[in-house]
Structure formats: structure tokens, C-alpha cells
Amino acid sequence: MRYQRAYCYNGKDLRPQQSQPEAQSWQAMKPAQFQITATPTVRAIRYMSLIAAILVFIVGIAHYFTATWATTWQQVSVEVTRAEVARIKHGDAVPIFTADLSYTYNVNGETLTGTRLSVAPTRSTSPGEVKRMLAPFSEGRTVLAYVNPNRPEQVYLTTNPNYYMMNFVLPALIVLALNWLFGQVQHVRDERRRRRDWRFGELQAAPVYAGAAI
């Protein structure tokens, strides 16, 4: 069988067409220009909420373990000598109310004075709430208090570890989880948009040749 020599087309008549201005502008762009991130305000809010949640979590954990430990302390009888609602001055800010509390107790023959209601300082914007906290410890009453056997001057009338878990630890964990989830969603959205825009840019920037379909 005889074979004819294959004809090789020299391609001299193939001339690339001029790229469109839009294609050249797309080709000149870098991938970093397609990155879509959150606004500075959103980032600032995220960082501030993250720092606040971490601080609240640390304080809540510390109070929770201290209150749990205090439940194992010895209980002694104390006599309440003062139980009033006091206002803390903060200039023109919203008034804060606290418990002006005092009680005496005896440990190993020594008379001591306590002023703490619980592990965390008593603070509230509502005087009625502070008054309800002090209701079981009205002036002149004799109640039981938790006294640290190693440091008798450390004493609390109430412990309630669950209060710190529900009002400090859990809210902080929820804020941290939401912050992390928002960051993941934003990252995925940014990556998808960046890749989509970059693929579109490469497609527009690709040269088009006449007769390419031949």
C-alpha cells in the first residue's frame, strides 16, 4: 500500500484577533483584587465581641469554680448588722445599685466582719433586684454563711455555682460559637466569589484565534 505524503499547513494565514479592551483589563488583574471580605465595621464588631466573650468566659469560669469550692467550706452562724441598697455614683451614666451589707461571725474565738453576699460583687441597675437579693438577710437576722477554713476572713452568704454557669459561661460560649460560625460562613463566601471571579477573568482574557475550530 502506497501512502501519500501528508500536507502540512504552514498556518501563515492564521492571525490572532485583537483582544477586547475588557479582556485586557481582566487579564491585567490579580487574584487578590477579587477577594471580598467583611467591612471594617463588621470586623471591628466581631473582634470586640470576641474579646468581650473571652473575658466573660474567664471571669465566669473563675467564679463558678470558686463558688463550687465554697460549697465545701464549713458553715457558721453570722448576725447581719446592716443590709441596705446603696447607689454607686457614675456621673451622668446609668445608676448602679449594690448591696451595703455587713455581718459579724465568730471563728476560733475571734470575731470577724464580712461584707460579701456572694462570690461576684452585687451589681444591678434595678434597686428592686438588689432588695430581693437582700430579703433573706435582713438586718438583725442570724443566718449561716460559708467560711473558708484556711482563710476565715473569706466568707460568703450564698454560693450558687449554677448562677455563674448560666449567666456567664454559657452566654460567652454561645457568642464564641456564633463568632466562629460567622467567620466560617464569610470565609466560604469570599472563597467562592474569588474563585468565580478569577475563572471569569481567565476566560475573558484567553486569546481568540480565527479558525481555531478547524
Secondary structure, DSSP 8 states (H G I E B T S, - for coil): -----------TT--B----HHHHHHHH--GGGG-----HHHHHHHHHHHHHHHHHHHHHHHHHHHHHHHTTSEEEEEEEEEEEEEEE--TTS--EEEEEEEEEEEETTEEEEE--SSSS---BS-HHHHHHHHGGG-TT-EEEEEE-SS-TT-EES---HHHHIIIIIHHHHHHHHHHHHHHHHHHHHHHHHHHHHHHHHHHHHS--BTTTT-
